[in-house]
Amino acid sequence: MVAALVAGALFTQQLLWTPITAINMQDIVANQFKMSGAVFAGTDKNGEPFRLRATTARQEYDTPDIIYMDHVSGTISRKSGPQKITDNISARTGQYNRTGRNITLRGNVRVDSSNGDKILTEELVIKL
């Protein structure tokens, strides 16, 4: 329970995260907070929702503003004029920078948009 209180202080109020049952207590002692099946959700500066899932995510005590993610997938909504577009995204790894309010995805990054656009790249930075 103490770990949940400590870990809760590391996350912003805009994120929803995995319940305490997914926390590996040995990783907390090893200078990182690690979650399995992590889910992050929130809104960008325009109020549009985003939701990301990762098979594992970790936050190191030395860099508390960065959340490192593995096998990332999710959806991000955005507006293009009057049209609302949903982007389905997947990548090998990702980093969520809470202070910089951006997500950097790396490794076989795929974006399939509801408007038909498709992107395949090695790196993609999403400004929130």
Summary of the structure (lengths in Angstrom):
residues: 128
radius of gyration: 15.0
end to end distance: 31.1
largest distance: 49.1
contacts: 358
relative contact order: 0.14
helix: 13%
strand: 60%
